[in-house]
Amino acid sequence: MQLEWLEDFIELARTRSLSRAAENRFVTHPAFGRRIRALEEWVGTALVERKQPISLTPAGLLFLDTATQALDLLNSARAQFQGMGLTSEEPLRIATGHTLATNFFPDWYELLSPQFGTFPVSLITSGAQEAIMRLSAGDVDLLLSFSSPLTQRLIDPERFDSLVLDHEELLPVSAPNEQGNPRFQISSSTTTVTPWLAFSPSLALRGVLAKHLAHLPRKLALHEIYQANSYEAIMEMAKRGSGLAWLPRMVVNDALERGQLLICGGADMQIGFDISLHRLRSNKNERVMKIWRGLALSAPTRSK
């Protein structure tokens, strides 16, 4: 069976005319008829009622759907494989978390493109510890992460190079009450127990928050009522007024602008941290090294 027979049959079903279909397929009328008969022999039954106007047999109507779907799938697969063959470039493999993949990476990649050109990327999202393990095993070229006690503990400076790309902060946020003020407030002098929407242990910023709270002059009266491994999930609960949460500014920016959330603590409750890039020193990939050197030169005071 030849693919052109399927294309012939679909054209015949569309035009309902042997002569017009043959003309559209750029073959003679007799040759076109022979190809349709060859297809019928391959299928094992008549597909066409040869009378004017041409019509399809019940088997032909069923086979038309099959032929159309088969050609669509084959053409789609062919286009995909041809697209893959347009470049021999291996993608730059970057491990990161869902929040950075959504809220940081797109803008950062746009900034890289004018300097290093457009290049293929394979972005792999996971929890912080799994991402660090991928980098350590050489399964990815770069790790884009929030700097935290976890990354500082697991990323050995003897094996890895690190660069600070940007600075972020954790903000204490709460839904507004009916008066337009934060429903929950937090400060070192707060004695009222406050419902708290917390980070699960798999989130890198859990350690950043825990370290900051531990160094406050007075322990905060927080009652954990909810825990999630997604900053976005925690934000949704905060917007519903379920409790207070600390969340990255990049996550809550839109909600703050719309008044869905309010900052509910002073400067001592706002926690700065870095967004960092890491690479395994033994990885000498040419593109990795080019990007790394370029970033280090453009921000030499931030390298560490």
Sequence and secondary structure as in RCSB ss.txt:
>XXXX:A:sequence
MQLEWLEDFIELARTRSLSRAAENRFVTHPAFGRRIRALEEWVGTALVERKQPISLTPAGLLFLDTATQALDLLN
SARAQFQGMGLTSEEPLRIATGHTLATNFFPDWYELLSPQFGTFPVSLITSGAQEAIMRLSAGDVDLLLSFSSPL
TQRLIDPERFDSLVLDHEELLPVSAPNEQGNPRFQISSSTTTVTPWLAFSPSLALRGVLAKHLAHLPRKLALHEI
YQANSYEAIMEMAKRGSGLAWLPRMVVNDALERGQLLICGGADMQIGFDISLHRLRSNKNERVMKIWRGLALSAP
TRSK
>XXXX:A:secstr
  HHHHHHHHHHHHH  HHHHHHHTTS HHHHHHHHHHHHHHHTS  EE SSS EE HHHHHHHHHHHHHHHHHH
HHHHHHHHHTT     EEEEE HHHHHHTHHHHHHHHHHHH    EEEEE  HHHHHHHHHHTSSSEEEEE  HH
HHHHS TTTEEEEEEEEEEEEEEE B TTSSBSS B TT  S EEEEEE TTSTHHHHHHHHHHTSSS   EEEE
EEES HHHHHHHHHTTS BEEEEHHHHHHHHHTTSSEE B GGG EEEEEEEEEETT   HHHHHHHHHHHHHSG
GGB 
